[in-house]
Amino acid sequence: MKKLTVVLFAVLLSALSQAQEVRLKDSHPDRYTVVKGDTLWDISETFLKNPWMWPEIWHVNPQIENPHLIYPGDVITLIYLDGKPRLTVERGVASRTYKMSPGESRLEPKIRYAPVGTAIPAIPLDAIDKFLTRSRVVSREELEAAPYVLTGAEDHLVVGAGDELYARGEYNNDVNVYGVYRAGQTFVDPETRELLGLQALDIGTVKMRDLSGEVGTFAVTRTTEEIRITDRLLPHEERAVDSTFFPSLPKEEVEGLIMAVEGGLNQVGRMDVVVINRGEREGLEIGNVMAIYKEGGAVRDRIQGDIIRLPEEKAGLLMVFRTFEKMSFALVLEASRPLAVLDIVRRP
């Protein structure tokens, strides 16, 4: 029995080791030149069968100011160190300049401090921008306690950019810029029925011009749609869009479900934003990659006459790009078959 246990443990360790090993694609190139429009995920998929392992084979070049930032024109080269694959970067003209001293005929590279915004992003930012910069998940109590719109100037019932409005509530003396939000979808865990959060839909931005008791006078500086009476004001969040996060595996084993998809649909496809019922309390971090599985169907065994459940099938990959305490937003990066709400997500 002890020998059997040891053998099984060894097999398990071997399986885990293989699952975490870098697997190169059979058709991988030896060199790849980065072009405008590439993402880190695109390049990872060019070389690897498991693209989330990119950071594991990235070879840091000490001669480059920040080798983790990749620019159009850079050349990614596959090399082997001690028999293991590694990827290196050779800077292109977009991320370096050249200098030539009088009388010299040799070009010498010189580091150019290019802004981070010119580096290629990890995943397509246009698909997730509004979720990074403006979308919020709050508790119902937080939203209900926030100041609310009383009316627009001259008793207007709807307000747009350039107008003024009045709002009533308790204000923070150190805050004069507020986001205007409207209650959106309520997120309830499909398994436990726990309330995970309430989506606060971004409507606009206002700046306080005056405060008299509980009533504040605000100038409307931005709107995504018309502001209405009872919309809520929350302190403005300064959120920088981070395009440099890297794909990674969750540090702990974690399993959850897709509980919603942007737009309120049930079907999910590549580049769709989804909501999963796991967040920071389960150890999820920005950049974590999770596999998507579809539950196997049930069929009748015509020999034995009973009903048997078929195995789960891997159907895609997603990357977490924003986390909250109890839930997260993620982008579907791969979908080998149609996906749906309630599909399973877990560590690859």
C-alpha positions as CSV (number, residue, x, y, z in Angstrom):
1,M,0.0,0.0,0.0
2,K,2.8,2.4,0.9
3,K,4.6,1.6,-2.4
4,L,1.4,2.3,-4.3
5,T,1.0,5.7,-2.5
6,V,4.5,6.7,-3.4
7,V,4.0,5.8,-7.0
8,L,0.7,7.7,-7.2
9,F,2.4,10.7,-5.5
10,A,5.3,10.6,-8.1
11,V,2.8,10.4,-10.9
12,L,0.9,13.4,-9.5
13,L,4.2,15.4,-9.2
14,S,5.1,14.5,-12.8
15,A,1.7,15.7,-14.0
16,L,1.9,18.9,-12.1
17,S,5.4,19.5,-13.4
18,Q,4.4,18.9,-17.0
19,A,1.4,21.2,-16.5
20,Q,3.7,24.1,-15.5
21,E,6.4,23.5,-18.1
22,V,6.8,25.9,-21.0
23,R,5.5,24.2,-24.2
24,L,6.7,25.7,-27.5
25,K,4.4,25.6,-30.5
26,D,5.6,23.2,-33.3
27,S,5.4,26.1,-35.7
28,H,7.1,28.7,-33.6
29,P,9.4,31.2,-35.3
30,D,13.0,31.8,-34.1
31,R,12.6,35.5,-34.5
32,Y,9.6,37.8,-34.5
33,T,9.4,41.6,-35.2
34,V,6.8,43.4,-33.2
35,V,4.3,45.4,-35.2
36,K,1.8,48.1,-34.3
37,G,-1.4,46.5,-33.0
38,D,0.4,43.5,-31.4
39,T,-0.4,42.6,-27.8
40,L,1.8,40.7,-25.4
41,W,-0.8,37.9,-25.6
42,D,-0.6,37.8,-29.4
43,I,3.2,37.4,-29.3
44,S,3.0,34.8,-26.5
45,E,0.7,32.7,-28.6
46,T,3.1,33.0,-31.5
47,F,5.8,31.1,-29.5
48,L,3.9,29.1,-26.8
49,K,1.1,26.6,-26.5
50,N,0.6,27.9,-22.9
51,P,1.1,31.7,-23.5
52,W,0.6,32.5,-19.8
53,M,4.1,31.1,-19.2
54,W,5.6,34.0,-21.0
55,P,7.2,35.6,-17.9
56,E,8.9,32.2,-17.1
57,I,11.1,32.3,-20.2
58,W,11.7,36.0,-20.5
59,H,15.4,36.7,-20.4
60,V,16.2,40.0,-18.9
61,N,18.8,42.0,-20.8
62,P,20.8,44.3,-18.4
63,Q,21.8,46.6,-21.3
64,I,18.2,47.6,-21.9
65,E,16.6,50.2,-19.6
66,N,13.3,48.3,-19.2
67,P,13.2,45.0,-21.1
68,H,9.7,44.3,-19.9
69,L,8.3,47.1,-22.1
70,I,8.1,46.0,-25.8
71,Y,7.7,48.4,-28.7
72,P,6.8,48.1,-32.4
73,G,10.0,47.3,-34.3
74,D,11.6,45.3,-31.4
75,V,12.8,41.9,-32.4
76,I,11.9,38.9,-30.1
77,T,14.4,36.1,-30.5
78,L,14.1,32.5,-29.2
79,I,17.4,31.2,-27.7
80,Y,18.4,28.3,-25.4
81,L,20.3,28.7,-22.2
82,D,21.3,25.5,-20.4
83,G,19.0,23.6,-22.8
84,K,15.9,25.7,-21.8
85,P,14.1,28.1,-24.1
86,R,14.4,31.8,-23.4
87,L,13.0,34.9,-25.2
88,T,15.2,38.0,-25.6
89,V,14.4,41.4,-27.1
90,E,16.5,43.5,-29.5
91,R,15.4,47.1,-29.5
92,G,14.1,48.5,-32.8
93,V,14.1,52.2,-33.9
94,A,10.9,52.9,-32.0
95,S,12.6,52.4,-28.6
96,R,16.1,53.7,-29.2
97,T,18.0,56.5,-30.9
98,Y,21.5,56.7,-32.3
99,K,24.3,59.1,-31.9
100,M,27.5,59.6,-34.0
101,S,30.5,61.6,-32.8
102,P,32.5,63.7,-35.3
103,G,34.9,61.5,-37.2
104,E,33.2,58.3,-36.2
105,S,31.6,55.9,-38.7
106,R,30.2,53.5,-36.1
107,L,26.7,53.8,-34.8
108,E,26.3,53.5,-31.1
109,P,22.9,52.6,-29.5
110,K,21.6,55.0,-26.9
111,I,18.6,54.4,-24.7
112,R,15.6,56.6,-25.4
113,Y,13.2,57.1,-22.5
114,A,10.0,56.4,-24.4
115,P,6.7,57.0,-22.6
116,V,5.1,53.8,-21.3
117,G,2.0,54.5,-23.4
118,T,3.9,53.7,-26.6
119,A,4.7,50.2,-25.5
120,I,2.4,47.4,-26.7
121,P,-0.3,46.4,-24.1
122,A,-0.7,43.0,-22.6
123,I,-4.2,42.7,-24.0
124,P,-6.4,45.0,-26.2
125,L,-7.1,48.1,-24.2
126,D,-10.0,49.2,-26.3
127,A,-11.9,46.1,-25.1
128,I,-11.5,46.9,-21.5
129,D,-10.8,50.7,-21.2
130,K,-14.2,51.7,-19.7
131,F,-13.9,48.9,-17.1
132,L,-10.5,50.0,-16.1
133,T,-11.2,53.7,-15.8
134,R,-14.8,54.2,-14.9
135,S,-16.7,51.0,-14.1
136,R,-17.1,50.4,-10.3
137,V,-18.5,47.7,-8.1
138,V,-19.8,48.8,-4.7
139,S,-22.1,47.6,-2.0
140,R,-25.7,48.5,-2.1
141,E,-25.3,50.4,1.2
142,E,-22.5,52.5,-0.2
143,L,-24.5,53.5,-3.2
144,E,-27.7,54.3,-1.2
145,A,-25.7,56.4,1.3
146,A,-24.1,58.5,-1.5
147,P,-25.4,62.0,-2.4
148,Y,-28.1,62.0,-5.1
149,V,-29.2,64.4,-7.8
150,L,-32.1,66.6,-6.8
151,T,-32.6,68.5,-10.0
152,G,-30.9,70.3,-12.8
153,A,-30.6,74.1,-13.0
154,E,-33.9,75.8,-13.8
155,D,-35.7,72.6,-12.7
156,H,-34.5,70.6,-15.7
157,L,-35.2,66.9,-15.1
158,V,-32.3,65.7,-17.3
159,V,-28.9,67.2,-17.4
160,G,-26.0,67.1,-19.9
161,A,-22.4,68.3,-20.2
162,G,-22.1,72.0,-19.7
163,D,-25.2,72.2,-17.5
164,E,-25.5,72.6,-13.7
165,L,-27.2,70.4,-11.2
166,Y,-28.0,70.3,-7.5
167,A,-27.4,67.3,-5.3
168,R,-28.1,66.5,-1.7
169,G,-26.1,64.5,0.8
170,E,-23.0,64.3,3.0
171,Y,-19.8,65.4,1.3
172,N,-16.1,65.0,1.9
173,N,-14.5,68.4,2.4
174,D,-11.4,67.2,0.6
175,V,-13.3,66.1,-2.6
176,N,-14.7,68.4,-5.2
177,V,-14.9,66.1,-8.2
178,Y,-17.4,63.4,-8.3
179,G,-18.5,60.6,-10.6
180,V,-22.2,60.3,-11.3
181,Y,-23.5,56.7,-11.2
182,R,-26.7,54.8,-11.6
183,A,-27.4,51.4,-10.1
184,G,-26.8,48.6,-12.6
185,Q,-26.6,44.9,-12.3
186,T,-26.6,43.1,-9.0
187,F,-24.1,40.3,-8.8
188,V,-25.1,37.3,-6.8
189,D,-23.0,34.2,-6.5
190,P,-24.7,31.5,-8.5
191,E,-23.5,28.8,-6.1
192,T,-23.8,30.4,-2.6
193,R,-26.4,33.2,-3.3
194,E,-24.0,35.6,-1.6
195,L,-24.4,39.2,-2.7
196,L,-21.0,40.0,-4.3
197,G,-21.6,43.6,-5.3
198,L,-23.6,46.1,-7.2
199,Q,-22.4,47.6,-10.5
200,A,-22.4,51.3,-10.5
201,L,-22.9,52.5,-14.1
202,D,-20.8,55.5,-15.1
203,I,-23.0,58.4,-16.2
204,G,-20.7,61.4,-16.0
205,T,-18.4,63.6,-14.0
206,V,-19.3,66.8,-12.0
207,K,-17.3,69.4,-10.2
208,M,-18.6,71.1,-7.0
209,R,-19.0,74.9,-7.3
210,D,-20.7,75.6,-4.1
211,L,-22.1,73.9,-1.0
212,S,-24.9,75.2,1.2
213,G,-25.7,72.8,4.0
214,E,-26.6,69.4,2.4
215,V,-27.1,70.8,-1.1
216,G,-24.2,71.1,-3.4
217,T,-24.1,73.0,-6.8
218,F,-22.2,71.2,-9.5
219,A,-21.0,71.9,-13.0
220,V,-21.4,68.9,-15.3
221,T,-18.0,68.4,-17.1
222,R,-18.7,65.0,-18.8
223,T,-21.6,62.7,-19.6
224,T,-21.9,59.3,-21.2
225,E,-25.7,59.8,-21.2
226,E,-28.2,62.3,-19.7
227,I,-28.0,62.6,-15.9
228,R,-31.3,62.0,-14.2
229,I,-32.8,62.8,-10.8
230,T,-31.8,60.3,-8.1
231,D,-28.5,59.4,-9.9
232,R,-25.8,59.0,-7.2
233,L,-22.5,60.9,-6.7
234,L,-19.3,59.0,-5.6
235,P,-15.9,60.5,-5.1
236,H,-13.9,60.6,-8.4
237,E,-11.4,57.7,-8.7
238,E,-8.1,58.5,-10.3
239,R,-7.2,55.2,-12.1
240,A,-4.3,55.0,-14.4
241,V,-4.7,52.5,-17.2
242,D,-1.9,49.9,-16.7
243,S,-1.0,48.3,-20.1
244,T,2.1,46.6,-18.8
245,F,0.7,43.8,-16.6
246,F,1.9,40.3,-17.6
247,P,0.0,37.0,-17.9
248,S,0.4,34.9,-14.8
249,L,-1.1,31.9,-13.0
250,P,-3.1,32.4,-9.8
251,K,-0.8,31.6,-6.8
252,E,-3.4,29.3,-5.3
253,E,-5.8,26.8,-6.8
254,V,-9.1,28.6,-7.4
255,E,-12.3,27.6,-9.2
256,G,-15.4,29.7,-10.0
257,L,-18.0,30.5,-12.6
258,I,-18.7,33.0,-15.2
259,M,-21.7,34.8,-13.7
260,A,-22.3,37.5,-16.3
261,V,-21.2,38.9,-19.6
262,E,-21.1,42.5,-20.7
263,G,-24.3,43.5,-22.4
264,G,-26.5,41.2,-20.4
265,L,-26.2,38.3,-22.9
266,N,-25.8,34.6,-22.0
267,Q,-23.5,33.7,-24.9
268,V,-19.8,34.5,-24.6
269,G,-17.1,34.9,-27.3
270,R,-13.5,35.9,-27.8
271,M,-12.8,39.5,-26.6
272,D,-15.9,39.6,-24.5
273,V,-15.7,41.0,-21.0
274,V,-17.1,38.6,-18.3
275,V,-17.7,38.7,-14.6
276,I,-16.5,35.8,-12.5
277,N,-17.5,35.1,-8.9
278,R,-14.0,35.1,-7.5
279,G,-11.9,38.1,-6.4
280,E,-9.1,39.3,-4.1
281,R,-10.3,37.3,-1.1
282,E,-9.6,34.1,-3.2
283,G,-6.2,35.4,-4.1
284,L,-6.9,36.6,-7.7
285,E,-4.6,39.3,-9.0
286,I,-4.5,41.4,-12.2
287,G,-3.0,39.4,-15.0
288,N,-4.1,36.0,-13.7
289,V,-5.0,33.6,-16.5
290,M,-7.7,31.1,-16.0
291,A,-9.0,28.2,-18.2
292,I,-12.6,28.0,-19.1
293,Y,-14.4,24.6,-19.0
294,K,-17.8,23.5,-20.2
295,E,-19.6,21.0,-18.1
296,G,-20.0,17.7,-19.8
297,G,-23.5,16.6,-20.9
298,A,-25.5,13.7,-19.6
299,V,-26.1,10.7,-21.8
300,R,-27.8,7.3,-21.3
301,D,-25.6,4.3,-21.3
302,R,-27.3,1.9,-23.6
303,I,-25.5,-1.1,-22.2
304,Q,-26.0,-0.6,-18.5
305,G,-29.1,1.6,-18.8
306,D,-28.1,4.4,-16.5
307,I,-27.3,8.1,-17.0
308,I,-23.7,9.1,-17.0
309,R,-22.1,12.5,-16.9
310,L,-19.5,13.2,-19.6
311,P,-16.1,14.8,-18.6
312,E,-15.7,18.6,-18.7
313,E,-14.1,20.0,-21.8
314,K,-11.6,22.9,-21.9
315,A,-13.1,25.6,-24.1
316,G,-11.1,28.8,-23.6
317,L,-8.9,31.1,-21.6
318,L,-9.5,34.4,-19.9
319,M,-7.3,37.0,-18.2
320,V,-8.4,38.9,-15.1
321,F,-7.8,42.7,-15.6
322,R,-9.6,44.2,-12.6
323,T,-10.3,42.7,-9.2
324,F,-12.7,43.5,-6.4
325,E,-13.0,41.9,-3.0
326,K,-15.5,39.2,-4.0
327,M,-15.5,39.2,-7.8
328,S,-13.4,40.2,-10.9
329,F,-13.7,41.4,-14.5
330,A,-11.9,39.3,-17.1
331,L,-11.4,39.3,-20.8
332,V,-11.9,36.2,-22.9
333,L,-8.7,35.7,-24.9
334,E,-9.4,32.3,-26.4
335,A,-12.6,30.5,-27.2
336,S,-12.4,27.1,-29.0
337,R,-16.2,26.6,-28.8
338,P,-19.2,28.7,-27.8
339,L,-19.0,29.8,-24.1
340,A,-21.9,30.7,-21.8
341,V,-22.7,32.1,-18.4
342,L,-22.1,29.4,-15.7
343,D,-19.2,27.9,-17.5
344,I,-16.4,26.9,-15.1
345,V,-13.2,28.8,-14.6
346,R,-10.1,27.5,-12.9
347,R,-6.3,27.7,-12.7
348,P,-4.9,26.2,-16.0
